[in-house]
Amino acid sequence: MFLAWNEIKKNKLRFTLIMGVLMLISYLVFFLSGLATGLANLNRESVDKWDATGIVLTEESDKSLLQSSLTLDDVESVEAEETAVISQMNAIASNGDTKKNVAIFGIREDEFIMPNVTEGKAFSKRNEVIASDSLKEEGFQIGDELDLSSTEETVTIVGFTDEGRFNAAPVLYGELSTFHKVKYGEAAEMNKDQINGIVVRADDVSILTKDDKLEAIEIETFIENLPGYTEQNLTLNFMIYFLCIISAVIVAIFLYVLTVQKISMFGVMKAQGISNGYLSRSVVAQTFILAAIGVCVGFLLTLISGAFLPSAVPVSFDIVTMIVYGILLIVVAVLGALFSVRTIVKIDPLKAIGG
């Protein structure tokens, strides 16, 4: 460690460049992890808010709430501690000035998936809705009368709730009768028993129903089957892992070049009786110091950048995840240094000093 630190202090510019590269890579890794978390939250916010263990859909729905079609009578075939019915449709909502893609949820006010109201009041009659507070940033306000695509019906925002996005779209929560009127229009009364799913809280989701036409799935499985959710996460995680590999390669190249430049010095040191183990530990310690400093600086820069990002950027930094990635970057950097260690071990003192 003494030798490693002294060499760093003596060759500040050279090692600052290495730290700078590690800092930039770690900054990009941390930012991508925040982006991955933020985009994942955009898809699952409202589902996580249910605090449910599972959901019952029709077997042929392919685990999609939108493609599922049940009736209120199906609730009786579900054996769970708590149940809540839900219907979903997508639409474009306009307040006259702004248009926004939204997901519309039809629910019952007295069931557990009813969202908390952070501003305004809960819906109490048909055509009143609670909106995701993300719509406030788009210019929507309490009292706005919303025109919806594919229907002549309008709904009025009476309140806002936090964490109300589903599959990246803000959610409008309304009574089931509101949903049926919006979706079916004049045929609302004929379809008043139609729902898309049954959200449940139960110890064992797999035995919720014996109806072959229904499928009970874990809530996490339901989330993973949201359109684009898994593919998006896999893409971003692949980029993060690939950056870690790039980090190891860059460190290995830098240290190998530095090692080659110091072959004669290492030869003299070995001729003086300094062991391969000591020199190897020095290189590993040097790499650890450089990587730790670079990662820590990248970590701080990421948090500072996050504080100045506009709310429209879907970034959410999870400190635990960032620490895990930081440790991973340091580990792969140290592994990259082992290539130089192998070179040091093979140095012949006599040849290195020109004997």
C-alpha positions as CSV (number, residue, x, y, z in Angstrom):
1,M,0.0,0.0,0.0
2,F,2.9,2.4,0.9
3,L,4.6,1.8,-2.5
4,A,1.2,2.1,-4.4
5,W,0.3,5.4,-2.7
6,N,3.7,7.0,-3.1
7,E,3.7,6.2,-6.9
8,I,0.3,7.8,-7.2
9,K,1.5,11.0,-5.5
10,K,4.6,11.1,-7.7
11,N,2.8,10.6,-11.0
12,K,-0.4,12.6,-10.4
13,L,-1.3,13.4,-14.0
14,R,-0.9,9.8,-15.2
15,F,-3.1,8.3,-12.4
16,T,-5.6,11.2,-12.5
17,L,-6.3,10.3,-16.1
18,I,-7.1,6.7,-15.0
19,M,-9.3,7.9,-12.1
20,G,-11.0,10.3,-14.6
21,V,-11.9,7.4,-16.9
22,L,-13.2,5.3,-14.0
23,M,-15.2,8.3,-12.7
24,L,-16.9,8.8,-16.1
25,I,-17.7,5.1,-16.4
26,S,-19.1,4.9,-12.8
27,Y,-21.1,8.1,-13.4
28,L,-22.7,6.6,-16.5
29,V,-23.4,3.3,-14.7
30,F,-25.0,5.1,-11.8
31,F,-27.1,7.3,-14.1
32,L,-28.3,4.3,-16.1
33,S,-29.2,2.5,-12.9
34,G,-31.3,5.5,-11.9
35,L,-32.9,5.7,-15.3
36,A,-33.7,1.9,-15.1
37,T,-35.3,2.4,-11.7
38,G,-37.2,5.5,-12.8
39,L,-38.6,3.9,-16.0
40,A,-39.5,0.8,-14.0
41,N,-41.4,2.9,-11.5
42,L,-43.3,4.6,-14.4
43,N,-44.7,1.3,-15.3
44,R,-45.5,-0.1,-11.9
45,E,-46.3,2.8,-9.6
46,S,-50.0,2.3,-9.3
47,V,-49.7,-1.5,-9.1
48,D,-47.2,-1.2,-6.2
49,K,-49.7,1.1,-4.5
50,W,-52.3,-1.6,-4.4
51,D,-50.1,-3.5,-1.9
52,A,-51.6,-6.7,-3.3
53,T,-50.3,-10.2,-3.6
54,G,-51.9,-11.3,-6.8
55,I,-54.5,-10.6,-9.5
56,V,-57.1,-12.9,-11.2
57,L,-57.5,-12.6,-14.9
58,T,-59.0,-14.8,-17.6
59,E,-56.7,-17.6,-18.7
60,E,-56.6,-16.5,-22.4
61,S,-55.6,-12.9,-21.5
62,D,-51.9,-13.7,-21.6
63,K,-51.5,-12.0,-18.2
64,S,-52.7,-8.7,-19.6
65,L,-55.3,-6.7,-17.6
66,L,-56.5,-4.9,-20.8
67,Q,-57.2,-8.2,-22.6
68,S,-58.9,-9.9,-19.7
69,S,-62.7,-10.0,-19.5
70,L,-64.6,-11.1,-16.4
71,T,-67.9,-10.4,-14.7
72,L,-68.8,-9.4,-11.1
73,D,-70.1,-12.9,-10.6
74,D,-66.6,-14.3,-11.0
75,V,-65.6,-12.6,-7.7
76,E,-67.6,-15.3,-5.8
77,S,-65.3,-18.0,-7.2
78,V,-62.2,-16.3,-5.8
79,E,-61.3,-17.3,-2.3
80,A,-59.0,-14.6,-0.8
81,E,-58.8,-12.5,2.4
82,E,-59.5,-9.4,0.4
83,T,-60.7,-8.8,-3.1
84,A,-61.1,-5.6,-5.3
85,V,-62.5,-5.5,-8.8
86,I,-60.8,-3.4,-11.4
87,S,-61.4,-2.4,-15.1
88,Q,-59.0,-0.7,-17.4
89,M,-59.0,1.1,-20.7
90,N,-56.6,3.6,-22.4
91,A,-57.6,6.9,-23.9
92,I,-56.4,10.4,-24.8
93,A,-57.6,13.0,-22.3
94,S,-57.9,16.7,-23.2
95,N,-58.7,19.7,-21.0
96,G,-59.0,21.9,-24.0
97,D,-55.3,23.1,-23.9
98,T,-53.4,19.9,-23.4
99,K,-53.8,16.3,-24.5
100,K,-52.3,13.3,-22.7
101,N,-52.4,9.5,-23.0
102,V,-54.0,8.1,-19.8
103,A,-55.1,4.8,-18.3
104,I,-58.6,4.8,-16.9
105,F,-59.3,2.5,-13.9
106,G,-62.8,1.6,-12.9
107,I,-62.8,0.7,-9.2
108,R,-65.1,0.6,-6.1
109,E,-64.6,3.3,-3.5
110,D,-64.9,1.0,-0.5
111,E,-62.2,-1.5,-1.7
112,F,-58.5,-1.6,-0.8
113,I,-57.2,-0.4,-4.2
114,M,-58.9,3.0,-3.7
115,P,-56.1,5.5,-4.0
116,N,-55.4,8.1,-1.3
117,V,-56.3,11.7,-2.2
118,T,-53.4,14.1,-1.8
119,E,-55.4,17.1,-3.1
120,G,-59.1,17.8,-3.6
121,K,-61.6,15.0,-2.8
122,A,-62.5,11.5,-3.7
123,F,-65.0,10.8,-6.5
124,S,-68.6,10.5,-5.1
125,K,-70.7,10.3,-8.2
126,R,-70.6,9.3,-11.9
127,N,-68.1,11.0,-14.2
128,E,-65.9,12.2,-11.4
129,V,-62.3,11.0,-11.3
130,I,-59.2,11.2,-9.2
131,A,-56.1,11.9,-11.4
132,S,-52.4,11.1,-11.0
133,D,-50.6,14.2,-9.7
134,S,-48.2,13.8,-12.7
135,L,-51.0,15.4,-14.8
136,K,-50.6,18.6,-12.7
137,E,-47.2,19.1,-14.3
138,E,-48.9,18.9,-17.7
139,G,-51.3,21.8,-16.8
140,F,-54.3,19.7,-15.6
141,Q,-56.2,21.1,-12.6
142,I,-59.0,20.2,-10.2
143,G,-62.3,21.1,-11.9
144,D,-61.0,20.4,-15.4
145,E,-63.6,18.7,-17.6
146,L,-61.8,16.1,-19.7
147,D,-62.8,15.1,-23.2
148,L,-61.8,11.4,-23.9
149,S,-61.0,9.8,-27.2
150,S,-63.4,7.2,-28.6
151,T,-66.3,8.4,-26.5
152,E,-68.7,11.4,-26.2
153,E,-68.6,11.2,-22.4
154,T,-66.6,13.7,-20.3
155,V,-65.2,13.3,-16.8
156,T,-64.3,15.9,-14.2
157,I,-61.1,15.9,-12.1
158,V,-62.1,16.3,-8.4
159,G,-58.8,15.2,-6.8
160,F,-55.3,14.1,-7.3
161,T,-53.3,11.2,-5.9
162,D,-49.6,10.5,-5.8
163,E,-47.8,7.5,-7.5
164,G,-50.5,7.0,-10.0
165,R,-48.9,5.8,-13.2
166,F,-49.5,2.5,-15.0
167,N,-47.4,1.3,-17.9
168,A,-45.9,4.9,-18.1
169,A,-49.4,6.5,-18.4
170,P,-51.0,8.7,-15.7
171,V,-54.1,7.0,-14.3
172,L,-57.6,8.4,-13.9
173,Y,-59.5,6.5,-11.1
174,G,-63.3,6.5,-11.3
175,E,-66.3,4.6,-10.1
176,L,-67.2,1.4,-12.0
177,S,-70.3,3.1,-13.3
178,T,-68.1,5.9,-14.7
179,F,-65.9,3.4,-16.5
180,H,-68.8,1.6,-18.0
181,K,-70.4,4.8,-19.2
182,V,-67.1,6.0,-20.8
183,K,-66.3,2.6,-22.4
184,Y,-69.8,1.4,-23.5
185,G,-71.8,4.7,-23.8
186,E,-75.5,3.9,-24.3
187,A,-74.8,0.2,-23.7
188,A,-73.4,0.9,-20.2
189,E,-76.4,-0.6,-18.4
190,M,-76.1,-3.8,-20.4
191,N,-72.4,-4.2,-19.5
192,K,-72.5,-3.0,-15.9
193,D,-71.2,-6.4,-14.7
194,Q,-68.1,-6.4,-16.9
195,I,-64.7,-6.0,-15.3
196,N,-61.1,-6.8,-16.4
197,G,-59.6,-8.3,-13.2
198,I,-59.8,-9.1,-9.5
199,V,-57.0,-7.8,-7.3
200,V,-56.4,-9.9,-4.3
201,R,-54.6,-10.1,-1.0
202,A,-54.0,-13.8,-0.1
203,D,-51.3,-16.0,1.5
204,D,-51.3,-18.4,-1.4
205,V,-52.2,-17.0,-4.8
206,S,-52.0,-20.3,-6.7
207,I,-55.1,-21.7,-5.0
208,L,-57.4,-18.7,-5.3
209,T,-59.8,-20.1,-7.9
210,K,-60.8,-23.5,-9.2
211,D,-62.4,-22.0,-12.4
212,D,-60.4,-23.3,-15.4
213,K,-61.3,-20.1,-17.3
214,L,-59.5,-17.9,-14.7
215,E,-55.9,-17.6,-13.8
216,A,-54.5,-16.3,-10.5
217,I,-50.9,-14.9,-10.9
218,E,-48.5,-13.3,-8.5
219,I,-48.4,-9.5,-8.7
220,E,-44.7,-9.4,-9.6
221,T,-45.4,-11.8,-12.5
222,F,-48.2,-9.5,-13.6
223,I,-45.8,-6.5,-13.6
224,E,-43.1,-8.4,-15.5
225,N,-45.7,-9.0,-18.2
226,L,-46.6,-5.4,-18.7
227,P,-45.8,-4.4,-22.3
228,G,-42.2,-3.5,-22.7
229,Y,-41.4,-3.7,-18.9
230,T,-39.0,-6.7,-19.0
231,E,-37.4,-5.8,-22.3
232,Q,-36.7,-2.3,-21.1
233,N,-35.1,-3.5,-17.9
234,L,-33.0,-6.2,-19.7
235,T,-31.7,-3.6,-22.1
236,L,-30.6,-1.1,-19.5
237,N,-29.1,-3.8,-17.2
238,F,-27.2,-5.2,-20.2
239,M,-25.8,-1.8,-20.8
240,I,-24.7,-1.5,-17.2
241,Y,-23.0,-4.9,-17.2
242,F,-21.3,-4.2,-20.5
243,L,-20.0,-0.9,-19.0
244,C,-18.5,-2.9,-16.1
245,I,-16.7,-5.1,-18.5
246,I,-15.5,-2.1,-20.4
247,S,-14.2,-0.7,-17.2
248,A,-12.2,-3.8,-16.5
249,V,-10.7,-3.8,-20.0
250,I,-9.7,-0.1,-19.8
251,V,-8.1,-0.6,-16.4
252,A,-6.2,-3.7,-17.6
253,I,-4.9,-1.8,-20.7
254,F,-3.8,1.3,-18.7
255,L,-2.0,-0.8,-16.0
256,Y,-0.4,-3.1,-18.6
257,V,1.1,-0.1,-20.4
258,L,2.3,1.4,-17.1
259,T,3.8,-2.0,-16.1
260,V,5.6,-2.4,-19.4
261,Q,7.1,1.1,-18.9
262,K,8.3,0.1,-15.5
263,I,9.7,-3.3,-16.3
264,S,13.3,-2.2,-15.7
265,M,12.3,-0.7,-12.3
266,F,10.5,-3.9,-11.3
267,G,13.5,-5.9,-12.4
268,V,15.8,-3.8,-10.1
269,M,13.4,-4.2,-7.2
270,K,13.2,-8.0,-7.7
271,A,17.0,-8.2,-7.9
272,Q,17.1,-6.4,-4.6
273,G,15.0,-9.2,-3.1
274,I,11.5,-7.7,-3.2
275,S,9.1,-10.6,-3.8
276,N,6.6,-11.0,-6.5
277,G,3.8,-11.1,-3.9
278,Y,4.8,-7.6,-2.6
279,L,4.9,-6.1,-6.1
280,S,1.6,-7.8,-7.0
281,R,-0.1,-6.6,-3.9
282,S,1.2,-3.1,-4.6
283,V,-0.4,-3.1,-8.1
284,V,-3.7,-4.4,-6.8
285,A,-3.7,-1.9,-4.0
286,Q,-3.0,0.9,-6.4
287,T,-5.9,-0.2,-8.6
288,F,-8.2,-0.4,-5.6
289,I,-7.3,3.2,-4.6
290,L,-7.8,4.5,-8.1
291,A,-11.1,2.7,-8.6
292,A,-12.4,3.6,-5.1
293,I,-11.7,7.3,-5.6
294,G,-13.1,7.3,-9.2
295,V,-16.3,5.5,-8.2
296,C,-16.9,7.7,-5.1
297,V,-16.5,10.9,-7.2
298,G,-18.8,9.4,-9.9
299,F,-21.3,8.6,-7.1
300,L,-21.3,12.2,-5.8
301,L,-21.5,13.7,-9.3
302,T,-24.5,11.5,-10.0
303,L,-26.4,12.6,-6.9
304,I,-25.6,16.3,-7.6
305,S,-26.8,15.9,-11.2
306,G,-30.0,14.2,-10.0
307,A,-30.8,17.2,-7.8
308,F,-30.8,19.5,-10.9
309,L,-32.7,17.3,-13.3
310,P,-36.2,18.4,-14.3
311,S,-39.1,16.3,-13.1
312,A,-39.8,15.2,-16.7
313,V,-36.7,13.1,-16.7
314,P,-37.7,9.6,-15.3
315,V,-34.7,9.1,-13.0
316,S,-34.9,7.6,-9.5
317,F,-31.7,6.8,-7.7
318,D,-31.8,3.8,-5.4
319,I,-28.8,4.2,-3.0
320,V,-28.5,0.5,-2.2
321,T,-28.5,-0.4,-6.0
322,M,-25.9,2.3,-6.6
323,I,-23.7,1.0,-3.8
324,V,-23.9,-2.5,-5.3
325,Y,-22.9,-1.3,-8.7
326,G,-20.1,0.8,-7.2
327,I,-18.7,-2.3,-5.4
328,L,-19.0,-4.2,-8.7
329,L,-17.0,-1.6,-10.6
330,I,-14.2,-1.7,-8.0
331,V,-14.1,-5.5,-8.1
332,V,-13.9,-5.6,-11.9
333,A,-11.2,-3.0,-11.9
334,V,-9.2,-5.0,-9.5
335,L,-9.7,-8.1,-11.6
336,G,-8.5,-6.1,-14.6
337,A,-5.3,-5.4,-12.7
338,L,-4.5,-9.1,-12.4
339,F,-3.4,-9.1,-16.0
340,S,-0.5,-6.7,-15.0
341,V,0.2,-8.9,-12.0
342,R,0.8,-11.8,-14.4
343,T,3.3,-9.7,-16.3
344,I,5.2,-8.7,-13.2
345,V,5.5,-12.3,-12.0
346,K,7.1,-13.2,-15.4
347,I,9.7,-10.4,-15.3
348,D,13.3,-11.8,-15.3
349,P,15.4,-9.4,-13.2
350,L,18.6,-10.0,-15.2
351,K,16.9,-9.4,-18.6
352,A,15.0,-6.4,-17.2
353,I,18.1,-4.6,-16.1
354,G,20.0,-5.5,-19.3
355,G,22.1,-8.3,-17.7
